[in-house]
């Protein structure tokens, strides 16, 4: 009986000691001084470089077209996005085959279109986004579009009607300034478009 009481007392003392150590550690002030919280001024996204294979492919398959440049953008666009990004280009595995696919905006005279390159071991096929063909005004530097990756998840839209899209793989979202206007995704056979505005 005395052994059980001593053993129980030792366990209680050990628990109290551990509890006191945790409390002392939690109460110790490790900060040298207060730190100010700073909000970012713009949306910053790391920009991948455009691979040579992508520029070669677009040059070969779209003669007379060229890749959009930063100089084509409206000056107001850069108040929403970091000037270090390439808003006309994104890299994402859209069809979940283990290869990085690409979305790229190309221009010809007064027109801009979105091309999605499907990569299979550095051999490309492409699909032009049929619902995205915009007038381009090079004198006005009027482009306001950005391509961003969209991770798997559920996308809900309420206008013009209530609709949902469940993405099982990565997708490409087309932004106009800060507004998402369309998501391009893999529907198991081809690239499909889900209008969000």
C-alpha positions in Angstrom: 0.0 0.0 0.0 2.8 2.4 0.9 4.6 1.5 -2.4 1.4 2.4 -4.4 1.1 5.8 -2.6 4.8 6.6 -3.1 4.6 5.6 -6.8 1.4 7.7 -7.3 3.1 10.7 -5.5 6.2 10.4 -7.8 3.9 10.4 -10.9 2.0 13.5 -9.6 5.2 15.3 -8.9 6.5 14.5 -12.4 3.3 15.7 -14.0 3.4 19.0 -12.0 7.1 19.5 -12.9 6.4 19.0 -16.6 3.4 21.3 -16.4 5.4 24.0 -14.7 8.2 23.7 -17.3 5.6 24.1 -20.1 4.1 27.2 -18.4 7.5 28.8 -17.9 8.5 28.1 -21.5 5.3 29.6 -22.8 5.5 32.7 -20.7 9.1 33.4 -21.7 9.2 36.5 -24.0 11.4 35.6 -26.9 10.8 38.8 -28.9 13.4 41.5 -28.9 10.8 44.1 -29.7 7.5 44.6 -31.4 7.4 44.0 -35.2 5.2 45.9 -37.5 2.8 44.0 -39.7 3.2 45.2 -43.3 0.6 44.5 -46.0 1.8 43.7 -49.5 1.1 46.5 -52.0 0.5 44.3 -55.0 -0.2 40.7 -55.8 3.2 39.1 -56.3 3.5 35.8 -58.2 6.8 34.2 -59.2 7.1 34.3 -62.9 8.5 31.2 -64.7 10.7 31.9 -67.7 9.2 30.9 -71.1 10.9 27.8 -72.3 12.7 27.9 -75.6 10.6 24.9 -76.8 7.4 27.0 -76.2 8.6 30.0 -78.2 9.9 27.7 -81.0 6.6 25.8 -81.2 4.4 29.0 -81.3 6.7 30.5 -83.9 6.4 27.4 -86.1 2.7 26.7 -85.7 1.4 30.4 -85.6 3.3 32.2 -88.3 2.8 35.9 -88.2 1.8 35.8 -84.6 4.1 36.8 -81.7 4.0 36.3 -77.9 2.4 39.3 -76.1 4.9 41.5 -74.2 4.6 43.6 -71.1 4.6 46.7 -73.2 1.2 45.6 -74.6 -0.4 46.1 -71.1 -2.5 48.9 -69.8 -0.6 50.9 -67.2 -3.5 50.4 -64.7 -2.9 46.6 -64.9 0.3 46.9 -62.9 -1.5 48.4 -59.9 -3.0 44.9 -59.4 0.0 42.7 -60.3 3.8 42.8 -59.7 5.7 44.0 -62.7 8.1 41.0 -62.4 5.5 38.6 -63.5 4.7 37.4 -67.1 0.9 37.9 -67.1 0.7 36.4 -70.7 2.2 33.1 -69.7 1.6 30.3 -67.2 2.8 26.8 -66.6 0.6 24.1 -65.0 0.0 20.4 -65.5 -3.6 20.8 -66.8 -4.3 17.2 -67.9 -2.5 15.5 -64.9 -0.1 13.5 -67.0 3.0 14.5 -65.1 4.2 17.0 -67.7 4.0 20.8 -67.4 1.6 22.3 -69.9 1.5 26.0 -70.9 -1.0 28.8 -71.5 0.3 31.7 -73.5 -1.3 34.8 -75.1 -0.2 35.6 -78.7 -0.9 38.6 -80.8 -1.2 39.4 -84.5 -2.0 42.9 -85.8 -5.1 43.9 -83.8 -6.0 40.5 -82.3 -5.0 38.5 -79.2 -5.7 34.8 -78.6 -5.0 32.2 -75.9 -3.2 29.1 -76.9 -2.8 26.1 -74.5 0.1 23.8 -75.2 -0.2 20.3 -74.0 3.2 18.8 -73.3 4.1 15.1 -73.6 7.8 14.6 -72.9 8.7 18.0 -74.6 6.6 17.3 -77.6 3.7 19.7 -77.9 0.1 19.7 -79.3 -2.0 22.8 -78.9 -5.6 24.0 -78.5 -6.7 27.5 -79.2 -9.3 28.8 -76.7 -12.2 29.4 -79.1 -14.1 31.7 -76.7 -11.1 34.0 -76.2 -10.3 36.2 -79.3 -9.9 39.8 -78.4 -9.2 43.0 -80.3 -5.7 44.3 -79.4 -4.9 47.9 -79.5 -1.1 48.3 -79.6 -1.1 52.1 -79.6 -3.2 52.2 -76.5 -1.3 49.4 -74.6 -4.8 48.2 -73.6 -4.3 44.6 -72.5 -5.6 43.8 -69.1 -5.5 39.9 -69.1 -3.5 37.6 -66.9 -3.1 33.8 -66.9 -2.8 32.1 -63.5 -2.8 28.5 -62.3 -6.0 27.3 -60.6 -5.6 24.4 -58.2 -8.1 21.5 -57.9 -11.3 22.4 -56.0 -14.8 23.6 -56.4 -15.6 26.8 -58.3 -19.1 28.3 -57.7 -20.6 31.0 -59.9 -23.9 32.9 -59.3 -24.1 35.1 -62.3 -25.7 34.9 -64.9 -26.9 31.6 -63.3 -25.9 29.4 -60.4 -23.3 26.9 -61.6 -20.5 24.8 -60.1 -17.3 23.2 -61.5 -15.3 20.6 -59.6 -11.7 20.6 -60.7 -10.0 17.3 -60.2 -6.7 18.6 -61.8 -5.0 21.9 -62.1 -6.4 24.4 -64.5 -5.7 27.8 -66.1 -7.7 30.9 -65.0 -8.0 33.9 -67.2 -8.2 37.1 -65.3 -9.2 40.5 -66.5 -7.5 42.9 -64.1 -8.5 41.3 -60.7 -11.6 39.5 -62.0 -11.6 35.9 -63.1 -13.5 35.6 -66.3 -12.9 32.0 -67.4 -11.3 28.7 -66.2 -9.7 26.4 -68.8 -9.7 22.8 -67.5 -9.2 19.2 -68.7 -12.5 17.3 -69.1 -10.8 13.9 -69.6 -10.6 14.3 -73.4 -9.9 18.0 -74.2 -9.6 21.5 -72.8 -13.0 22.9 -71.8 -13.9 26.5 -70.7 -16.0 27.4 -67.7 -17.1 31.1 -67.9 -17.1 32.8 -64.5 -18.1 36.3 -65.7 
